[in-house]
Amino acid sequence: MPKRPGWSLPWAGPRSRPDGHAEDERGKAGSSRWNMGMLNDPDANDVPGTVLLLPPPVPVEPLWPSAGTSASTLVETTHPDSPRGSSPAPEPKRTADGTVILNPQPDRSLNDPLNWPTWRRNGALLALAFYCMVGGGMTTVLAAGFTDVAKTYHVSTPPVAFTTGLYMLGLGIGAVITPPTAIRYGKRPVYLVGIICFLATAIWCAASPSYVSLLLARLVMAVAVSSCESLPSATISEMFFLHERGFRLGIYTLFLLGGKNLAPLVGAAIIQILGWRWVFWMVAIVVGLCVPLLFLFVPETFWDRTPRAARPGPDHGETKASPTASAPDLSPVDDMSIDDHRDVEKSIDFGEAGHGSGRASLFMDAAPGAVTYTAYLKTQPRRTFIQALRPWNGRLRDENWRRVAFRPFVLLTYPAVLWSTMVYALSVGWLIVLSESIASIYRADPYRFSALSTGLVYLSPFVGGVLGTAVAGKASDLIVRFMSRRNGGVYEPEFRLVMALPVALATSIGLMGYGWSAQKHDGWIVPTVFFGIIGFGCSLGITTAITFCLDSHRPYAGEALATMNFSKNVFDGLVFSLFFNRWLEHDGSKKVFVALGAVQLGCLLFTIPLYIFGKRARMWTVRRKLIERF
């Protein structure tokens, strides 16, 4: 019986045409309902997030999206330097070996962060990651010393967990404040102001005369530190191409979780030798060392990449594209840097574009600040190291701050963002929950660990996190390339969801085994090993959630990360701190952690329908234009 036209097996890649060639994903809309187990959109060929990552078996005709106007990560048919409507650009730029198509396509300007030298991009990544390790560790830095803090202020131990809960609340507040501020003024000033406030609040915590003062200091510290969680992933996505992003986000995740896992160990040693107040004095010293690192090695990474149509200038009539803009240099580029690009032609005077100077020859459909900043840098030679140290570049976007601040809540209606928020919140949240249970389990009978010994338990999730990072970044990128190759070279963000299987298994088994073995009073090594398995699964979960979210809705990376961090901090951090210790004391670790493992497993089951319907869901968000209203 012949196949019904327009149908293919759900797990199959691109279908074969009568001439023997593979039919590409970007062929006629609706020609294949299923593709790699996903449902295609019946009315659109190009969906935001879908990109041509690997060279297809045969050349494909570039098509513009048939529906929707949202900015997307689709491969451009014109070079980013040329206005929409100019002559189509030749084949997109690729890596030096020609196997991977660069996404996003870099500009010719050497000031484009994608064109920075390798040492500069990796230096910024490592400096930022180290700062995030210090900031990330502040959540659990007192985990092994709750009893000591309780004795100092003459309170019981359970209420001391509020120092963690209010800290998480502060992170949630900061997650709403920092992204719109960074979108408006750039990420660099937000990082610098945040680290200075971090230093001040560390001194405040160390000198707190009362329990209430300590709570307030922790709340303000969290707002200052929130940029460590809400901005770095967007910074990384601005400096690295899609095929490089998974590994770099894995490094960031390693440092962030490393801080959360190692801080209790270091804090426990300091508490046992010098007392808990010296934890924050040491933090102040380390943060003081981070200030010059952040100032010297983390420049502003903003670059406006939105393709736009040119509009008539006030003095020159209809704009004509520069010849060099319509014929970019298409020589292969190195996998890590693009230093051989020619400098942008200076025949176009951008002047003070968007601010009424009348000198600009190009006017674009964007916020004037964004156009001015990026367009100005396009006309300049590569900025020197000293020039890049400027802490303030003025207003980069003329966005309404309040409207931008509300966007993270609108993004909860986007299925990809909602799933990523759930997985991210669970992955980080379980580590926070465990930090609140460590003292109750290991410092009580039958283990009776000291503060230092309790802190040493965190070596287990640290090792698990290192292994998880090594697996998550590289394995995810390898899976993406394999599935893209089977899909005719076309990458779909849903390919990242394959990693949800090891995330669900490792985290659920770890949670259930940890609580079960602790209540059965097994040897201390048994729950400690399960703690490491949890760290492994959480590391996989964080990397998977961030990469999937960024790849699905890259134009709204900052707002999406704010959504994830706000939800994680408020619902997992604050809410759990209000009842978790009492629940653990009442029902025991076995019942509590088996329930948490079941919650993890149940939530990850939503990955299956998201993989099947995810592509249609992305197109649905474009048609609804929910975020564009804000």
N, C-alpha and C positions, 0 to 999 in steps of 0.2 A: 504494500500500500504506500503510495508516495507521500512524502512529508507535506504537511500543510504549509503553504507559502507564508513567510514572515515569522516562522517559529524555529527555534533551535533548542537543543538540550540546555537545561539551566546551568550545568557545570561546564559547558563547552566554551571555548574561546571564539574568536571571529570565525564565521562560516567560510567555507571554500566556495569560490565562484566557479562558473563553468570553465573558465580558462585556466583553472588550477591555482590561481592566486588566492591569498586570504582576503576575505572581505573585511575591511577595516571598520572599527567601531563608529567612525565618523561618516559612514556611508549614508544612504537614504534614511531619513527619519522613519522609525517604525519598522525597518526591514527585519529586525530581530528583537523579539520581545525579551528574551532571556540572554544574558551574557555573563559568563563567569559566576553563575548563581545569583545574579542581580537582575532586577527588573529595570529595563530601560524606560526612559520617558517616551511616551508615544508621540509627542508633538515637538520635541526639541532634540537637536543633534548634540550641541555643545552645552554642557551643564557646568556651572561654576564649581571648580575643584577638579574637574576632569582635564587632564593635560596629556600632551604627547611627550612621553618621557624617553622612549627608545625609538630609533628609526623604524618605521613600519616596513613590512615586506615589499610593498609597492608604494609609489608616491600617491598621496591622497589629496583630493581637492579641498583647500581650506574653506570652511563654511563659517559664517557668522551665526551666533545664537539666533534661533528662530523665535525665542520668547525671552522676555525679561531684559532689564537694563542694568542690573547690579554689576558692580565691578567683580571680576572673577579672575581665577588663575589660569584661564585658557591660554594656550600658546597664541601669541599675537601673529597676525598676518602682516602687520607693519612693525617696523622697528620702534622701540619705545621712544626714540628721539624724534620720530616723525609724526606729524599730526594725523589723526584718523582721516581717511579719505585720500591720502596720497597713494602713489603707486605701490602695489604690494611688494614687500621686502623679499629677498631671496630666502633660501633655506635658513632656518634659525641657527643660532650659534650652538656649538656643541663642545664637549670636553676635548682635550688634545687627542685622545684615541678615537674620537668620533662615535663612541658607543652610547652616549647619553646627551639628550637635548637639554640645554640649560633652562631651568625654570626657577625664578623669573628670568626673562632675558635682560642682561645688563645693558646699561647705557654705555656710550663711548667715553663719557667723562671719567677720568681717573679718580674723581671725588665720590663716585658711586661706591657705597660700602661693599658691594659685591666685587668691585675692582681693586679693593685695598690689597696690599701685599699680604702674604700668608702670615708672616710674623705679627702683623698688626691685628688681623682678625682673631688669630688664636690667642694673642696676648690679651685682647679685650675679653675673650671668652674666659680665660683662666683667672684674670683679675676679678671679673664679675662673679665667677663661680666661687672663688675663695671668700669674697664678701658674703655671698649667699650662704656659704657653709657656716660662717659665724652667725649671721642673722637667723638662719634656719634652726640653729641649735638653741636659740633662746626659748623656744617653746618648752623644751624638756630639760633645761639646764638645772632646774631644782628638783628633778624627779626623785633623786636618791636622798634628798635632804628635807622632805616634807616634815618629818618628825622633828628635825632640828629647828626649822622655822616655827613650828607650833610651840616648842618649848620657849623660844625667844619671846614670842608675843603672848604666851599663856592662852593659847587656843587649842582646840582639839585638832587632830590630824586631817579628818575629812574636809573641813572648810578651807584648808590650805590649798586644796585642788582648785579653788576659785582663782588663785594666782595664774593658773594655766587657762582656766575658762575665760577670764576677763582678757587675758593676753590674746586668746583666739578671737574674742569679740573685737579687740583693737585691730587685729589683722583684717577682720571683715570690714570694719569701717575704712581702714586704709585702702582696701581693695576697691572701694567705691570712689575714693578721693584721688588716688594716684594715677589711674589710667586716663581719665579725662584731662588731668593737669598735664600729663606727659604728651597726650595727643595735641594739646593746645600750645605747649611751650617746649616740647622735646623731652626726651628721657634723661639726658645728662643732668640738667639742673635738678630734676626730681631725685636722682640718685645722690647728688652731692648734698642737697638740703637734708635728705633722709639720713645719711650717715652722720652728719653733724648732730642732728637731733638724737640719733641712736647713742652717740658718745655721751651727750648730756644726760639722757635718761638712765644710762648704765651707772653713772655716778649717783644719780638720785636713788636708784634701787639700793646701792651699797650703803647709803647714808640714811635710809628711811627710818624715822624714829618710831613709827607705829605700823601696825598691820594694815590700816586703811591707807596710809601713805605708800606702802609697798604695792597695794592693789592698784592705786592710781598711777604709780610709776610704771608698773607693768602694762597698764592699758595704753599710756602715752607711748611707751617704748614700742609697742606692737604697731601703732599707727606709723611710727618712724621707720620700722623695719619692713613694713608691708611691701615696699618696692622690690624687696628680694624675691617675692613670690609672684607679684602681679606683672612685672615688666621684663625680666630676663628672657623669657621664651620668645617674646615679640622682638627683643633686641637680636637674639640669635637668628630668627627668621629673616631679619633685615640684612644680616651679614653673610648668610650661607644659602646656597642653592638647595632645592628640594632634595636632591640625591645626597647631599651632605648633612642634611638637617637632623636625621634620626640619630646619628652617632653623636653630634654636638649636643643635642638635647639630652642624650644619655649621660654625657659628662656633667651637664648642669644638674641633672637629677641625682647623680652620684654624690656631688658635693652638697647639694641641699639635704638629701637624706643622710649623708655622712655626718653633717652637722647635727641633725636631730638624734642620731644614734651615738655619736662620740661625745657630744656635749654632756650627757648625764655621767659618762665615765670620767671625763676631766673634772666636771663639777663635783662628783663624789670624792675624788682624791683631794680636791681643794677643801671641801667641807670637812673631811676627816682630819686634815692637817692644820688648816688655818681658820675654819669656820665658814658658814654659808655666805656672810657678807663679802668675803674675799672673792667669791665667785664673780660678783659684779665688778669688783675692782680690777680683776684680771680681764674681764670682758672689755672694760674701758681701755685698758692698755692695748689689747689686740685690735679693737676698733680704731684706736688712734693710729695704728700701723696700716690699717686698711684705707685710711683717708688718702694718703699720697698714691697708693696703688690705683684707687678708683679715679683720682684726679688725672693721673698721668696716662693711664692705659685704656680708659673707657670713654671714647669721644662720642659725639652725637651721631646716631646711626639713621636718623630719619631721611628718607628719600621718596619723593612722590613718584609713583609708578603708574598712576591711573591713566589709561589711554584716553585722549580727548580729541575732539574735532577743533580745528582752528577757527577762530572767528575774526571778522574784519577788525583791524586796528583803527584807531581814531584818525591817524594821519596817512595811512598807507593803503587804504581800501582793503581788498580781499588779500589775505595772507597767502604767500606762496612758500612751499616747503623748501628748505635749503637742500641743494643737491646732495650734500653729504649726509643729510638726514635720511633721504630716501634710498641711499646706497651705502649702508653701513659696512664696516669691515667684518667679513664673515670668516676670517681665518680661524682655525681651531684654537680654543683657549685651554689653558692649563686647568687641571682638575681643582686646583686650590686657589689660583690667582689669575688675573687677567691683565697683567702689566704691559702687554704689548699693544693695547688699544691706542689708536691715535687720539690726540687731544681734540676736543670739540672745536669746530670752526668758530672763530670769534666775529664772523661777519654779522651775526645776529646780536643786536644789543638789547638785552632783556631789561636793562635799566632798573626801574622800580616797578616792575610789572605788578599790576593789581592795585597800585596805590596812586593812580591818577597822574603819573608823570608825563604821559603822552609820548614817551620815547620807546616804549616796548613795541617790538614788531610781532610778537605773538601774545595773544590773550587766550587763556584756556579756561575751560569750565571747571574751576576748582576754587577753593578758598584762596584769596590773594596771597596770604602769608606763605602757604604751601608752594604756590607757583614761584613766588619771589625767591624763596630760599633755595629750592632745587634748581630753578632756572639760572640763578646767579652762580651757583657752584658749577653748573655746566659750562659756563663761559670762562671759568678760572682754571689755571694750571693746578696740578695736584697740591693740596694744602700741605704745608710742612708740619712736622710734629708739633712745633711750638704753636702754630696757628690753630691746630686742632684742640689745644688745651682751653680754648675759650669756653668758660662755663655757661655762657648765656648767648643765645642766638636770636633773641627776640621771640615774637609770637610766630609759630610755624603754621598754624591753622587758625582761621577765623571761625572756629566752631563755638556754638553756645555751650558753655561749660555744663549747665544743668541738664541740657538735652543729652549731651554725651554721657553724663553720669547716670542717666536713666537707661541708656542702651543695654547695659549688662542684664537688666531685668527683662527687657524685651527679648533678648537672645535666648532666654529660657524656653521660648516657644519654638526654637529651632531644634529639631530632633538630634542632630549631630552634637550641638553644644550641650543639650540636656543630658545625653548619654555620657559625654566626656566629663561633664560636671559631676555626675553620679559616680563614675569610676574614680576620678581624681579625688573626690571627697572621701570615698571609702578607703582608698589606698593610703592617703595621708592620715585620715582619721583613725584608722586602726593603730597606727604607730603612736598617736597621741593618747588613745584609750589605754594602750598597753603601758605607756609611761606613767599613767595614773594608778596602774595596778601593781607595778613592780615592787614598790615599797611594801604594799599590803601582803604580797606573796612571798618575796624573798627575805624580808626582814622579820617575818613572823615564823612561828613553828611550822614545819620542822627544820627549815633551812637556817634561820637566824643569821643572815648575812650582815656584815658591817656595811656602812655606807659605801666604802670603796669596793667591796666585793659585789655589792648590788650594781654599782656602776659598771663593773667589768662584764656584767651580763650583756651590756649593749654592744660588746664586740661581736656577738652572734648576728644581730640584724645588720651590723655594718658590713660584715663579710658577705652576708646574703645580698645586701644592696649592691656591693661591688660586683658580685656574680650576675645579679639581675641587670645591672647596667651594661656589662659586657655582652650579655645575651640580647637584651632589648634593642639596643641601638643597631648593632650589626645584623642580628637576625631579622629585625623588622625591615631594614633596607634590602636585605637579600630576598625576603619574601616579596617585597614590592617589585623588585626587578624581575623575579621569576614570573609573578602573575601578570605584570605588564607585558612581558615578552609573549606569554600565552594569549594576551589580549590585543595582539597586533601592535604593541608598543604604547598603548594608551594606559595611563595610570588613573585609577579610581581611588579616592581616599578610603573607601571601604576595604581595600586590601589590607589596611592596617589592623582591621578588626580581627584578623586571624589570630593575633597575639592574645586575644581575650581568653582563649582556651587555657593556656598555661597560667594566665593571671587568675582565673576562677579556681583552677585546681590547687595551685600552690597556696594561695591566700586562705581558701576554705579549709584545706587540710591543716595548715599551720595554726589557724585560730582554734579549730576543734581540738587538735592534739595538744596545744598549749594549755587550754583550760582543763581538759580531761586529766592530763598527767600531773598538773599542779594540785588538783583536788585529791588525786589518788596517792599523793606524796611520793611519786617516783623520784629517783635520783635527780639532783639539780640539773644534770646535763640534759635530761629528756625534755623538760619544758624550754630549756635554753636553745636546744637544737630546733624545736618547733618555732621559737621566736625568730631564729635565722631564716626559716622557710617563709615566715610571714614577711620579713624584710625583703627576701627575694621576690615574692609575688607582688608586694607593694611597689617595688622599683619598676617591675614590668608594667604595672598598671598605670603609674604616673607617666612614664614615657609614652605608652600607647595612647593614653587619653589626650596628652598635649599634642602629639604629632597628628592624630586624627582630627582634632579640633582645628588646628592651624591649617592643615591641608584642605579641609572642607570649606572654611570661611576665612581665608587669609586676609582679605581686606579689613576684617573686623577682629584681628588677632588681639589687640589690646583690650577691647571690650569683652571678648570671649574669655580671656584669661581672668579678667575681673569677675566675671560670672562664676567661674570655677573656684576662685579663691574666696570670694564672699560666701558662697554656699558651703564650702568646706569648713571655713572658720566659724561661721555662725551655727550651722546645723550639727556638724560633727564636734567642733571644739567646745563651744559654749554650752549647747544643749546637753551633750554627754556629761560634761563636768558637773551639771546640776544634780544628776541622779546616779551616775555610773558607780561610784564608790559604795554608795549605800546599797545599790542593786547587787554588787559583787559580795558585799558583806552579808546580805540577806539570803541570797540563793546559792552562793558558792561559785567558784570559777568554772566548774564543769558545765552547769546549766547556762551560765552567761555566755561563755565563749562558743559553745555549740550553737546557741541561738545566733550569735554574730556570724559564725561561719555559714549558717543557713541563709542569713540575710545576704551575705556576699554572693553565694551561689545563685540565689533567686534573682538578684539584681542583674548579674551577668548574663542570665538567660535572655534578657532583652536585646543582647547583641545579635541574636539570630534574625529577628524581624528587621532590625536596623540594617544588617548586611543586605537583606533581600530588597528592602524598600528604600534604602538610604539614598540612592541616586535620584529617585523620584521625589524624595523629601527635600533634597537640595534644590531641585527645580521648583518645588512648591514654595519654598522660602523666597525665591526670586519673584515669582508671580504675585505673591501676597504683598511684597514690598513693605514688610513690617518695620525693618530697621531704618529704611529710607525716610520714614515719617519722623524720625528723630535725628 
